[in-house]
Every structure is written in structure tokens, then in C-alpha cells.
Amino acid sequence: MTSTLPGITAESTSRFVQVDEHRIHLHDTGTRTERAANRPPLVLLHGGGPGASGWSNFSQNVAGLAEEFRVLVLDQPGYGRSDKPVVQDGVWTFNAYILNVLLDALDIPRVHLLGNSLGGGTALRAALDYPNRVDRMVLMGPAGGTLPVLSPEPSEGLKTLFDFYAPPGPSIEKMQRLIEVMTYAPRDVPPGLLEQRYAAATEPDAVDYATRLFTTFGTGVPEELWRDVHRIPHTTLLTWGRDDRVLPLDGAFFMLRRMPDARLHVFPRCGHWAQLEHQAEFDALTITFLTGP
């Protein structure tokens, strides 16, 4: 989907919101069309790989989605330009709390949530803890919500992700390997993404946060969201890459069976980043689902 809206750039949409003692960064498109004014805003929640941020995950989707919604692209705590606190509770419980208080600060009563991987876990936790805040959800290979039946744990992709900071430490070669395992066709990744992600992932505060987070996940999933997905009544679209090597497709069928109002769309020739590898189809599918009856 090609946008006709001017002025949607990382710089023009960047802002900070103070949430308790934490400074949270996001990109806010504002309400740019009459259609968007009559719908809940759409919050985009990125994945948790090294160097991830809201804009690096969703930059190619923002303009098209902003034709239909006010779009808020968060840097979740620990990522991008947001603060990187020590999390005492589970990461999804903390991230959902930060999201809830941030929406209070922005005076937004209700939103749609679109979450990829780690961000999918945040969306699930928000739906459980703050159900009246959430309208519909689009979940892309959501972490924590799946219980793989046929795939080994940890998956090939998760092993590669956890290895990035393992001794002897990060390298550009490890980042290249991570991008390869995240995607079906690495050659289609936008130019410069490798270098941008590596630079962000090797900032000292990012290394400190991710090392703590990955240590937690490496000893077992701290919050087993899959135990509670049957309590999420929200109308939900599950999207998955057929060739996802991070959170394999068989986990989708567990969620599809357990969630009361979920449906599933599988993208062929697609890894863990459907929003990038099938951008036009993904945007159109998201808009149709969120604006449908």
C-alpha cells in the first residue's frame, strides 16, 4: 500500500513520554485522515532481537497504516531510544504496564495492538492485565503464547538470537547470521539494515539490557503466557511465516485452538518478519481485519 500522506519520517514523528521514572520513546503519526479520527489508534510493538526498535521493525509499514489509523510505534523498554531499566517482574508484565500508563499519559482510552515476537507477548499480557484498554489484536509469531508440538526448544532462531551476545561477544557476522535466520530471503532486506542493527545492538546500555534479558529467557520462559491465552476474548488475527525458524508455525495451531476468537493467516516464503517480507499484503490484511465488522 502506497501512502499519499506527507511528512511521515522517523524525525517528524519522534517524541518522548515520561512513564513513572522511565523515559519512553515512540513515533506518533497523529491523526491524519478523517477515517483515522473515527477509529482506535494502532500501537505497533516490535520484536526483541539485538538492535531492534520500533522504527527498524515497522518503518516500511507506518505510512500505509497511517492512512487508516493514528499509529504509535513504541520503542519498548530496553530498546531503541527508550530507557533500559532493570526489570524485576516478568518482561511482558512490565512492558504491558508501561504501555498502559503511557496511554493514560496520552489520554488514549482504547487501542488496537499489533505485536511481533517479543511485542506479541507484550500484547497478550496487555490483553490479560488491561482488557478494557485493548480492542483488536494482530499478532505476528507472538512470543510466550505458543506451545510448540513438533519443533525443538529452543528453536534454531532462538539459539542464534541468544548466541549474539555470548562469548566472544557480538560481531557483524553474528548479526548477518541473525538476519538470515529471521528471514526467508535475506537478499530482500533493505540496504543498511545490517549495519544499523549492529550499531544499535552494540551500544553499551543495549548490551547490558539484552544480556540480562537473554539470560532470563535462556533459563526458561519467565512468563508462560500460553497457560492463559484461553482467557483472552479479544478478536485476534494470528499471522505467521510458513518458514519461521524462530517461533515455528506449529505453535500457531496451539493458539488457534485455545483462543476463543482467533483466526490464522500464513504467509508463504516467509520467515519471522512478515511485515517486511510481505509488506504490502501484510498492511492490506491488517487494515481489512481491524476495520472489518
ZADO-1210 file (C-alpha; in nm, 4 decimals, padded with zeros to 6 digits):
<atoms>
<atom x="00.0000" y="00.0000" z="00.0000" code="MET" pos="1"/>
<atom x="00.1452" y="00.3364" z="-00.1057" code="THR" pos="2"/>
<atom x="00.0708" y="00.6306" z="00.1201" code="SER" pos="3"/>
<atom x="-00.0315" y="00.9722" z="-00.0050" code="THR" pos="4"/>
<atom x="00.0405" y="01.1335" z="00.3310" code="LEU" pos="5"/>
<atom x="00.3345" y="01.3748" z="00.3545" code="PRO" pos="6"/>
<atom x="00.5822" y="01.4166" z="00.6341" code="GLY" pos="7"/>
<atom x="00.5904" y="01.0715" z="00.7917" code="ILE" pos="8"/>
<atom x="00.9543" y="01.0210" z="00.8823" code="THR" pos="9"/>
<atom x="01.1376" y="00.8945" z="01.1878" code="ALA" pos="10"/>
<atom x="01.2306" y="01.2505" z="01.2789" code="GLU" pos="11"/>
<atom x="00.8914" y="01.4121" z="01.2230" code="SER" pos="12"/>
<atom x="00.7079" y="01.1548" z="01.4353" code="THR" pos="13"/>
<atom x="00.9604" y="01.1132" z="01.7181" code="SER" pos="14"/>
<atom x="00.8592" y="01.2011" z="02.0735" code="ARG" pos="15"/>
<atom x="00.9242" y="01.1024" z="02.4359" code="PHE" pos="16"/>
<atom x="00.6752" y="01.0341" z="02.7158" code="VAL" pos="17"/>
<atom x="00.7661" y="01.0143" z="03.0834" code="GLN" pos="18"/>
<atom x="00.6211" y="00.6984" z="03.2400" code="VAL" pos="19"/>
<atom x="00.6910" y="00.6928" z="03.6140" code="ASP" pos="20"/>
<atom x="01.0704" y="00.7227" z="03.6322" code="GLU" pos="21"/>
<atom x="01.1171" y="00.5887" z="03.2795" code="HIS" pos="22"/>
<atom x="01.1581" y="00.7913" z="02.9594" code="ARG" pos="23"/>
<atom x="00.9862" y="00.6078" z="02.6755" code="ILE" pos="24"/>
<atom x="01.0423" y="00.6903" z="02.3107" code="HIS" pos="25"/>
<atom x="00.7845" y="00.6430" z="02.0364" code="LEU" pos="26"/>
<atom x="00.6877" y="00.7576" z="01.6913" code="HIS" pos="27"/>
<atom x="00.3404" y="00.9126" z="01.6757" code="ASP" pos="28"/>
<atom x="00.1882" y="00.9857" z="01.3351" code="THR" pos="29"/>
<atom x="-00.1019" y="01.1756" z="01.4860" code="GLY" pos="30"/>
<atom x="-00.4496" y="01.1569" z="01.3319" code="THR" pos="31"/>
<atom x="-00.4000" y="01.2364" z="00.9635" code="ARG" pos="32"/>
<atom x="-00.7272" y="01.1352" z="00.7995" code="THR" pos="33"/>
<atom x="-01.0967" y="01.1502" z="00.8826" code="GLU" pos="34"/>
<atom x="-01.1056" y="00.7701" z="00.8789" code="ARG" pos="35"/>
<atom x="-00.8322" y="00.7553" z="01.1410" code="ALA" pos="36"/>
<atom x="-01.0166" y="01.0019" z="01.3622" code="ALA" pos="37"/>
<atom x="-01.3092" y="00.7614" z="01.3945" code="ASN" pos="38"/>
<atom x="-01.1056" y="00.4541" z="01.4897" code="ARG" pos="39"/>
<atom x="-00.8941" y="00.3435" z="01.7853" code="PRO" pos="40"/>
<atom x="-00.5249" y="00.4220" z="01.7384" code="PRO" pos="41"/>
<atom x="-00.2942" y="00.1369" z="01.6381" code="LEU" pos="42"/>
<atom x="00.0083" y="00.0565" z="01.8567" code="VAL" pos="43"/>
<atom x="00.2988" y="-00.1281" z="01.6923" code="LEU" pos="44"/>
<atom x="00.5143" y="-00.3391" z="01.9261" code="LEU" pos="45"/>
<atom x="00.8468" y="-00.4598" z="01.7852" code="HIS" pos="46"/>
<atom x="01.0363" y="-00.7840" z="01.8408" code="GLY" pos="47"/>
<atom x="01.3225" y="-00.8416" z="02.0820" code="GLY" pos="48"/>
<atom x="01.6216" y="-00.9235" z="01.8629" code="GLY" pos="49"/>
<atom x="01.9535" y="-00.7397" z="01.9090" code="PRO" pos="50"/>
<atom x="01.9345" y="-00.3864" z="01.7728" code="GLY" pos="51"/>
<atom x="01.5559" y="-00.3892" z="01.7393" code="ALA" pos="52"/>
<atom x="01.3466" y="-00.0740" z="01.7709" code="SER" pos="53"/>
<atom x="01.0019" y="00.0333" z="01.6696" code="GLY" pos="54"/>
<atom x="01.1170" y="00.2155" z="01.3585" code="TRP" pos="55"/>
<atom x="01.3632" y="-00.0538" z="01.2460" code="SER" pos="56"/>
<atom x="01.0834" y="-00.3133" z="01.2613" code="ASN" pos="57"/>
<atom x="00.7984" y="-00.1133" z="01.1118" code="PHE" pos="58"/>
<atom x="00.9348" y="00.1816" z="00.9120" code="SER" pos="59"/>
<atom x="00.8086" y="00.0323" z="00.5845" code="GLN" pos="60"/>
<atom x="00.4544" y="-00.0107" z="00.7232" code="ASN" pos="61"/>
<atom x="00.3911" y="00.3164" z="00.9049" code="VAL" pos="62"/>
<atom x="00.2890" y="00.5431" z="00.6188" code="ALA" pos="63"/>
<atom x="00.0360" y="00.2998" z="00.4724" code="GLY" pos="64"/>
<atom x="-00.1197" y="00.2213" z="00.8100" code="LEU" pos="65"/>
<atom x="-00.1380" y="00.5921" z="00.8979" code="ALA" pos="66"/>
<atom x="-00.3913" y="00.6378" z="00.6160" code="GLU" pos="67"/>
<atom x="-00.6361" y="00.4442" z="00.8342" code="GLU" pos="68"/>
<atom x="-00.5193" y="00.4919" z="01.1954" code="PHE" pos="69"/>
<atom x="-00.3248" y="00.7130" z="01.4271" code="ARG" pos="70"/>
<atom x="-00.0143" y="00.4963" z="01.4535" code="VAL" pos="71"/>
<atom x="00.2033" y="00.4773" z="01.7650" code="LEU" pos="72"/>
<atom x="00.5328" y="00.2932" z="01.7149" code="VAL" pos="73"/>
<atom x="00.6895" y="00.2206" z="02.0520" code="LEU" pos="74"/>
<atom x="01.0473" y="00.1574" z="02.1466" code="ASP" pos="75"/>
<atom x="00.9696" y="-00.0943" z="02.4190" code="GLN" pos="76"/>
<atom x="01.1694" y="-00.0573" z="02.7427" code="PRO" pos="77"/>
<atom x="01.5257" y="-00.1713" z="02.6846" code="GLY" pos="78"/>
<atom x="01.5219" y="-00.0944" z="02.3122" code="TYR" pos="79"/>
<atom x="01.5799" y="00.1959" z="02.0772" code="GLY" pos="80"/>
<atom x="01.5828" y="00.5350" z="02.2477" code="ARG" pos="81"/>
<atom x="01.3724" y="00.4263" z="02.5463" code="SER" pos="82"/>
<atom x="01.5238" y="00.3804" z="02.8910" code="ASP" pos="83"/>
<atom x="01.6712" y="00.0404" z="02.9679" code="LYS" pos="84"/>
<atom x="01.5651" y="-00.0396" z="03.3246" code="PRO" pos="85"/>
<atom x="01.6331" y="-00.3449" z="03.5343" code="VAL" pos="86"/>
<atom x="01.3066" y="-00.5402" z="03.5234" code="VAL" pos="87"/>
<atom x="01.2156" y="-00.7111" z="03.8485" code="GLN" pos="88"/>
<atom x="00.8919" y="-00.8735" z="03.7319" code="ASP" pos="89"/>
<atom x="00.8477" y="-01.0563" z="03.4037" code="GLY" pos="90"/>
<atom x="00.9378" y="-00.8527" z="03.0963" code="VAL" pos="91"/>
<atom x="00.5884" y="-00.8805" z="02.9456" code="TRP" pos="92"/>
<atom x="00.4176" y="-00.7778" z="03.2685" code="THR" pos="93"/>
<atom x="00.6477" y="-00.4758" z="03.2910" code="PHE" pos="94"/>
<atom x="00.6131" y="-00.3799" z="02.9240" code="ASN" pos="95"/>
<atom x="00.2322" y="-00.4064" z="02.9389" code="ALA" pos="96"/>
<atom x="00.2293" y="-00.1861" z="03.2491" code="TYR" pos="97"/>
<atom x="00.4468" y="00.0753" z="03.0768" code="ILE" pos="98"/>
<atom x="00.2166" y="00.0681" z="02.7732" code="LEU" pos="99"/>
<atom x="-00.0926" y="00.1132" z="02.9897" code="ASN" pos="100"/>
<atom x="00.0480" y="00.4122" z="03.1791" code="VAL" pos="101"/>
<atom x="00.1824" y="00.5646" z="02.8566" code="LEU" pos="102"/>
<atom x="-00.1655" y="00.5507" z="02.7024" code="LEU" pos="103"/>
<atom x="-00.3005" y="00.7193" z="03.0161" code="ASP" pos="104"/>
<atom x="-00.0468" y="00.9976" z="02.9661" code="ALA" pos="105"/>
<atom x="-00.1559" y="01.0360" z="02.6029" code="LEU" pos="106"/>
<atom x="-00.5248" y="01.0293" z="02.7029" code="ASP" pos="107"/>
<atom x="-00.5978" y="00.7331" z="02.4749" code="ILE" pos="108"/>
<atom x="-00.8636" y="00.5052" z="02.6253" code="PRO" pos="109"/>
<atom x="-00.8556" y="00.2129" z="02.3818" code="ARG" pos="110"/>
<atom x="-00.6217" y="00.0864" z="02.1084" code="VAL" pos="111"/>
<atom x="-00.5614" y="-00.1874" z="01.8574" code="HIS" pos="112"/>
<atom x="-00.2363" y="-00.3759" z="01.9208" code="LEU" pos="113"/>
<atom x="-00.0011" y="-00.5166" z="01.6577" code="LEU" pos="114"/>
<atom x="00.2812" y="-00.7169" z="01.8124" code="GLY" pos="115"/>
<atom x="00.5741" y="-00.9041" z="01.6592" code="ASN" pos="116"/>
<atom x="00.7556" y="-01.1729" z="01.8624" code="SER" pos="117"/>
<atom x="00.8501" y="-01.0071" z="02.1951" code="LEU" pos="118"/>
<atom x="00.5928" y="-00.7386" z="02.1137" code="GLY" pos="119"/>
<atom x="00.3326" y="-01.0097" z="02.0625" code="GLY" pos="120"/>
<atom x="00.4000" y="-01.1230" z="02.4175" code="GLY" pos="121"/>
<atom x="00.3522" y="-00.7652" z="02.5381" code="THR" pos="122"/>
<atom x="00.0199" y="-00.7501" z="02.3515" code="ALA" pos="123"/>
<atom x="-00.1002" y="-01.0761" z="02.5076" code="LEU" pos="124"/>
<atom x="-00.0047" y="-00.9581" z="02.8564" code="ARG" pos="125"/>
<atom x="-00.1798" y="-00.6242" z="02.7984" code="ALA" pos="126"/>
<atom x="-00.4959" y="-00.8049" z="02.6895" code="ALA" pos="127"/>
<atom x="-00.4836" y="-01.0147" z="03.0064" code="LEU" pos="128"/>
<atom x="-00.3973" y="-00.7372" z="03.2513" code="ASP" pos="129"/>
<atom x="-00.5803" y="-00.4401" z="03.0939" code="TYR" pos="130"/>
<atom x="-00.8567" y="-00.5995" z="02.8845" code="PRO" pos="131"/>
<atom x="-01.0665" y="-00.2839" z="02.8514" code="ASN" pos="132"/>
<atom x="-00.7700" y="-00.0993" z="02.7002" code="ARG" pos="133"/>
<atom x="-00.7445" y="-00.3378" z="02.4050" code="VAL" pos="134"/>
<atom x="-00.9786" y="-00.3547" z="02.1059" code="ASP" pos="135"/>
<atom x="-00.8449" y="-00.5957" z="01.8407" code="ARG" pos="136"/>
<atom x="-00.5024" y="-00.7558" z="01.8046" code="MET" pos="137"/>
<atom x="-00.2773" y="-00.8623" z="01.5195" code="VAL" pos="138"/>
<atom x="-00.0073" y="-01.0983" z="01.6484" code="LEU" pos="139"/>
<atom x="00.2927" y="-01.1964" z="01.4370" code="MET" pos="140"/>
<atom x="00.4653" y="-01.5051" z="01.5722" code="GLY" pos="141"/>
<atom x="00.3948" y="-01.3897" z="01.9306" code="PRO" pos="142"/>
<atom x="00.6488" y="-01.4995" z="02.1903" code="ALA" pos="143"/>
<atom x="00.5222" y="-01.6643" z="02.5070" code="GLY" pos="144"/>
<atom x="00.1823" y="-01.7536" z="02.3688" code="GLY" pos="145"/>
<atom x="00.2826" y="-02.0684" z="02.1868" code="THR" pos="146"/>
<atom x="00.3432" y="-02.4247" z="02.2943" code="LEU" pos="147"/>
<atom x="00.5282" y="-02.5975" z="02.0075" code="PRO" pos="148"/>
<atom x="00.4154" y="-02.9528" z="01.9499" code="VAL" pos="149"/>
<atom x="00.6614" y="-03.0711" z="01.6846" code="LEU" pos="150"/>
<atom x="00.9512" y="-02.8242" z="01.6952" code="SER" pos="151"/>
<atom x="01.2527" y="-02.8445" z="01.9262" code="PRO" pos="152"/>
<atom x="01.3026" y="-02.5889" z="02.2005" code="GLU" pos="153"/>
<atom x="01.4870" y="-02.3633" z="02.1836" code="PRO" pos="154"/>
<atom x="01.4405" y="-02.3208" z="01.8105" code="SER" pos="155"/>
<atom x="01.7222" y="-02.2620" z="01.5637" code="GLU" pos="156"/>
<atom x="01.6328" y="-01.8927" z="01.5539" code="GLY" pos="157"/>
<atom x="01.6281" y="-01.8503" z="01.9303" code="LEU" pos="158"/>
<atom x="01.9657" y="-02.0226" z="01.9601" code="LYS" pos="159"/>
<atom x="02.1070" y="-01.7777" z="01.7044" code="THR" pos="160"/>
<atom x="01.9493" y="-01.4839" z="01.8873" code="LEU" pos="161"/>
<atom x="02.0859" y="-01.5882" z="02.2278" code="PHE" pos="162"/>
<atom x="02.4292" y="-01.6535" z="02.0745" code="ASP" pos="163"/>
<atom x="02.4690" y="-01.2938" z="01.9566" code="PHE" pos="164"/>
<atom x="02.5960" y="-01.1679" z="02.2929" code="TYR" pos="165"/>
<atom x="02.7575" y="-01.4958" z="02.4013" code="ALA" pos="166"/>
<atom x="03.1393" y="-01.5171" z="02.4198" code="PRO" pos="167"/>
<atom x="03.3406" y="-01.3967" z="02.2389" code="PRO" pos="168"/>
<atom x="03.0703" y="-01.1277" z="02.2039" code="GLY" pos="169"/>
<atom x="02.8822" y="-00.9533" z="01.9217" code="PRO" pos="170"/>
<atom x="03.0150" y="-00.9364" z="01.5677" code="SER" pos="171"/>
<atom x="02.8882" y="-00.8195" z="01.2317" code="ILE" pos="172"/>
<atom x="02.8999" y="-01.1835" z="01.1182" code="GLU" pos="173"/>
<atom x="02.6658" y="-01.2839" z="01.4018" code="LYS" pos="174"/>
<atom x="02.4260" y="-01.0065" z="01.3025" code="MET" pos="175"/>
<atom x="02.4332" y="-01.1287" z="00.9421" code="GLN" pos="176"/>
<atom x="02.3528" y="-01.4802" z="01.0627" code="ARG" pos="177"/>
<atom x="02.0669" y="-01.3444" z="01.2754" code="LEU" pos="178"/>
<atom x="01.9118" y="-01.1647" z="00.9777" code="ILE" pos="179"/>
<atom x="01.9471" y="-01.4809" z="00.7689" code="GLU" pos="180"/>
<atom x="01.7602" y="-01.6919" z="01.0233" code="VAL" pos="181"/>
<atom x="01.4896" y="-01.4256" z="01.0701" code="MET" pos="182"/>
<atom x="01.4020" y="-01.4098" z="00.7007" code="THR" pos="183"/>
<atom x="01.3169" y="-01.6404" z="00.4129" code="TYR" pos="184"/>
<atom x="01.5112" y="-01.4346" z="00.1570" code="ALA" pos="185"/>
<atom x="01.7844" y="-01.2273" z="00.3281" code="PRO" pos="186"/>
<atom x="01.8697" y="-01.0590" z="-00.0027" code="ARG" pos="187"/>
<atom x="01.5402" y="-00.8691" z="00.0228" code="ASP" pos="188"/>
<atom x="01.6358" y="-00.7000" z="00.3498" code="VAL" pos="189"/>
<atom x="01.6678" y="-00.3221" z="00.2954" code="PRO" pos="190"/>
<atom x="02.0230" y="-00.1900" z="00.2407" code="PRO" pos="191"/>
<atom x="02.1831" y="-00.0638" z="00.5581" code="GLY" pos="192"/>
<atom x="01.9671" y="-00.2661" z="00.7987" code="LEU" pos="193"/>
<atom x="02.2572" y="-00.4954" z="00.8905" code="LEU" pos="194"/>
<atom x="02.4818" y="-00.2051" z="00.9885" code="GLU" pos="195"/>
<atom x="02.2022" y="-00.0154" z="01.1647" code="GLN" pos="196"/>
<atom x="02.1002" y="-00.3127" z="01.3756" code="ARG" pos="197"/>
<atom x="02.4596" y="-00.3965" z="01.4622" code="TYR" pos="198"/>
<atom x="02.5359" y="-00.0402" z="01.5695" code="ALA" pos="199"/>
<atom x="02.2247" y="-00.0263" z="01.7896" code="ALA" pos="200"/>
<atom x="02.2896" y="-00.3718" z="01.9366" code="ALA" pos="201"/>
<atom x="02.6439" y="-00.2862" z="02.0439" code="THR" pos="202"/>
<atom x="02.5670" y="00.0358" z="02.2316" code="GLU" pos="203"/>
<atom x="02.6863" y="-00.0256" z="02.5901" code="PRO" pos="204"/>
<atom x="02.3431" y="00.0208" z="02.7509" code="ASP" pos="205"/>
<atom x="02.1820" y="-00.2048" z="02.4896" code="ALA" pos="206"/>
<atom x="02.4410" y="-00.4762" z="02.5549" code="VAL" pos="207"/>
<atom x="02.3782" y="-00.4537" z="02.9300" code="ASP" pos="208"/>
<atom x="01.9991" y="-00.4749" z="02.8953" code="TYR" pos="209"/>
<atom x="01.9938" y="-00.7508" z="02.6338" code="ALA" pos="210"/>
<atom x="02.2474" y="-00.9615" z="02.8231" code="THR" pos="211"/>
<atom x="02.0231" y="-00.9534" z="03.1307" code="ARG" pos="212"/>
<atom x="01.7097" y="-01.0232" z="02.9250" code="LEU" pos="213"/>
<atom x="01.8582" y="-01.3100" z="02.7265" code="PHE" pos="214"/>
<atom x="01.9969" y="-01.4677" z="03.0433" code="THR" pos="215"/>
<atom x="01.6438" y="-01.4694" z="03.1829" code="THR" pos="216"/>
<atom x="01.4987" y="-01.6260" z="02.8687" code="PHE" pos="217"/>
<atom x="01.7872" y="-01.8684" z="02.8366" code="GLY" pos="218"/>
<atom x="01.6977" y="-02.0291" z="03.1703" code="THR" pos="219"/>
<atom x="01.3360" y="-02.0830" z="03.0678" code="GLY" pos="220"/>
<atom x="01.0459" y="-01.8606" z="02.9631" code="VAL" pos="221"/>
<atom x="00.9784" y="-01.6430" z="03.2701" code="PRO" pos="222"/>
<atom x="00.6104" y="-01.5888" z="03.1906" code="GLU" pos="223"/>
<atom x="00.4232" y="-01.8798" z="03.0387" code="GLU" pos="224"/>
<atom x="00.1562" y="-01.6771" z="02.8632" code="LEU" pos="225"/>
<atom x="00.0373" y="-01.9872" z="02.6791" code="TRP" pos="226"/>
<atom x="-00.1251" y="-02.1030" z="03.0017" code="ARG" pos="227"/>
<atom x="-00.3673" y="-01.8086" z="02.9890" code="ASP" pos="228"/>
<atom x="-00.4398" y="-01.7419" z="02.6214" code="VAL" pos="229"/>
<atom x="-00.7769" y="-01.9147" z="02.6608" code="HIS" pos="230"/>
<atom x="-00.8759" y="-01.6183" z="02.8827" code="ARG" pos="231"/>
<atom x="-00.8247" y="-01.3636" z="02.6019" code="ILE" pos="232"/>
<atom x="-01.1632" y="-01.2975" z="02.4344" code="PRO" pos="233"/>
<atom x="-01.0384" y="-01.0181" z="02.2058" code="HIS" pos="234"/>
<atom x="-01.0875" y="-01.0570" z="01.8329" code="THR" pos="235"/>
<atom x="-00.7397" y="-01.1594" z="01.7175" code="THR" pos="236"/>
<atom x="-00.5610" y="-01.2214" z="01.3891" code="LEU" pos="237"/>
<atom x="-00.2638" y="-01.4566" z="01.4190" code="LEU" pos="238"/>
<atom x="-00.0137" y="-01.4166" z="01.1349" code="THR" pos="239"/>
<atom x="00.2799" y="-01.6476" z="01.0775" code="TRP" pos="240"/>
<atom x="00.5549" y="-01.7087" z="00.8285" code="GLY" pos="241"/>
<atom x="00.5356" y="-02.0623" z="00.6933" code="ARG" pos="242"/>
<atom x="00.9150" y="-02.0797" z="00.7182" code="ASP" pos="243"/>
<atom x="00.9570" y="-01.9117" z="01.0579" code="ASP" pos="244"/>
<atom x="01.2669" y="-02.0618" z="01.2239" code="ARG" pos="245"/>
<atom x="01.2367" y="-01.8511" z="01.5409" code="VAL" pos="246"/>
<atom x="00.8840" y="-01.9400" z="01.6527" code="LEU" pos="247"/>
<atom x="00.7854" y="-02.2204" z="01.4151" code="PRO" pos="248"/>
<atom x="00.4410" y="-02.2491" z="01.2627" code="LEU" pos="249"/>
<atom x="00.3248" y="-02.5463" z="01.4714" code="ASP" pos="250"/>
<atom x="00.2974" y="-02.3133" z="01.7721" code="GLY" pos="251"/>
<atom x="00.0267" y="-02.1214" z="01.5866" code="ALA" pos="252"/>
<atom x="-00.2131" y="-02.4138" z="01.5991" code="PHE" pos="253"/>
<atom x="-00.1972" y="-02.4272" z="01.9771" code="PHE" pos="254"/>
<atom x="-00.3035" y="-02.0612" z="01.9969" code="MET" pos="255"/>
<atom x="-00.5673" y="-02.1073" z="01.7275" code="LEU" pos="256"/>
<atom x="-00.7187" y="-02.3937" z="01.9248" code="ARG" pos="257"/>
<atom x="-00.7062" y="-02.2189" z="02.2622" code="ARG" pos="258"/>
<atom x="-00.8008" y="-01.8568" z="02.1891" code="MET" pos="259"/>
<atom x="-01.1789" y="-01.8043" z="02.1738" code="PRO" pos="260"/>
<atom x="-01.1843" y="-01.5563" z="01.8842" code="ASP" pos="261"/>
<atom x="-00.8666" y="-01.6091" z="01.6818" code="ALA" pos="262"/>
<atom x="-00.8097" y="-01.6746" z="01.3148" code="ARG" pos="263"/>
<atom x="-00.4814" y="-01.7549" z="01.1355" code="LEU" pos="264"/>
<atom x="-00.3140" y="-01.6260" z="00.8193" code="HIS" pos="265"/>
<atom x="00.0037" y="-01.7989" z="00.6985" code="VAL" pos="266"/>
<atom x="00.2431" y="-01.6243" z="00.4599" code="PHE" pos="267"/>
<atom x="00.4335" y="-01.8492" z="00.2174" code="PRO" pos="268"/>
<atom x="00.8063" y="-01.7994" z="00.1603" code="ARG" pos="269"/>
<atom x="00.8235" y="-01.6009" z="00.4828" code="CYS" pos="270"/>
<atom x="01.0298" y="-01.6126" z="00.7990" code="GLY" pos="271"/>
<atom x="00.9805" y="-01.4207" z="01.1249" code="HIS" pos="272"/>
<atom x="00.9383" y="-01.0745" z="00.9679" code="TRP" pos="273"/>
<atom x="00.6142" y="-01.0888" z="00.7685" code="ALA" pos="274"/>
<atom x="00.5714" y="-00.7103" z="00.7976" code="GLN" pos="275"/>
<atom x="00.8917" y="-00.6718" z="00.5949" code="LEU" pos="276"/>
<atom x="00.8950" y="-00.9727" z="00.3646" code="GLU" pos="277"/>
<atom x="00.5281" y="-00.9368" z="00.2616" code="HIS" pos="278"/>
<atom x="00.4812" y="-00.5688" z="00.3414" code="GLN" pos="279"/>
<atom x="00.2004" y="-00.4780" z="00.1001" code="ALA" pos="280"/>
<atom x="-00.0044" y="-00.7904" z="00.1721" code="GLU" pos="281"/>
<atom x="00.0578" y="-00.7578" z="00.5449" code="PHE" pos="282"/>
<atom x="-00.0582" y="-00.3943" z="00.5528" code="ASP" pos="283"/>
<atom x="-00.3709" y="-00.4687" z="00.3483" code="ALA" pos="284"/>
<atom x="-00.4555" y="-00.7711" z="00.5650" code="LEU" pos="285"/>
<atom x="-00.4082" y="-00.5699" z="00.8852" code="THR" pos="286"/>
<atom x="-00.6288" y="-00.2842" z="00.7647" code="ILE" pos="287"/>
<atom x="-00.9032" y="-00.5162" z="00.6424" code="THR" pos="288"/>
<atom x="-00.9051" y="-00.7081" z="00.9697" code="PHE" pos="289"/>
<atom x="-00.9002" y="-00.4064" z="01.2006" code="LEU" pos="290"/>
<atom x="-01.1656" y="-00.2132" z="01.0085" code="THR" pos="291"/>
<atom x="-01.3950" y="-00.5048" z="00.9318" code="GLY" pos="292"/>
<atom x="-01.7248" y="-00.5865" z="01.1032" code="PRO" pos="293"/>
</atoms>
